[in-house]
Amino acid sequence: MRVAFTIDDLPLWPMSYPPEGYTADGIVTSIRAALREHEIHGVYAFSNAWPLDKHPEMAKILDDWVADGHHIANHTCHHIELPDVSADAFIADIDAAEDRLAPWLDKAPLKLFRHPLCHWGETPDKLARVNAHLKLRGLTPVDVTSWAYEWTWNRAYRNALDAQDDAALSFVKSSFLDFAVSQLRHDMLAAEHWFGEPVVGITLGHNVPFFADIASDYFGRLKDEGVVFTALEEALSGPMQSAVGSVVSKDFLVLQQKLAAAAGQTIPKFPEDQIAIHAKIVEMAKGQTG
Ligand SMILES: [Zn+2]
């Protein structure tokens, strides 16, 4: 399995501040160390500019990311979700991020954009207008073929940390690594089936405390299972990329699931053997919103 790893929401997960014992800088520093350890290079971080106004010191997070040889891409200024706003407001927020993030965006080899929550536009008009604007700005939209729901595991992790429950912590960690492997296989097979040819997958991580703590084990486990981490450039060609932004979509789905839904078909979100585990983690995550 060839996979390009990406990360969203630098410098800080939107509107959600790290709990006691963690900082935004510390979380990203841990993820950078894990990437270095596993020799995963040139990772695109789809970033928001809003934290820089409130916390100018967070510019260091972006500086350090780029200094490691990774890249910054546009993920809107305020992480607004397209179904919640007009096309005009969304386009203005793309432009605001282009301006505010220019010092880092200008250093990236590619000009890339990711829609918050991977919403492409829930009406044909919004879809067409945003696509036209991305083209005008020379931005290539980048979607995701597999994510590992680490944000849900993060909430379960935080509950277990708060409760000082070692058994729960151990379950959260081990179940995530098993889930991540099974979920990636499931999504890669679904994408290959949908596109009718092997694909280079695009995966996603977030800068949350749990991912900071598990990142090294996560990358190591995926490599043990035969995953080869490759450059995002390799995934941005062929039928998969030309399908990005091609259909109206309002649901939180990965690329091939959005295409299937638009065609009146359903690709199951989870592999059969992980449905109960995911449900258990959702239960353990209750009460946390970060
Ligand atoms: Zn995001």
Boltz pocket constraint, residues with backbone or C-beta under 6 A from the ligand:
constraints:
  - pocket:
      binder: B
      contacts: [[A, 8], [A, 9], [A, 46], [A, 75], [A, 79], [A, 115], [A, 116], [A, 117]]
      max_distance: 6.0
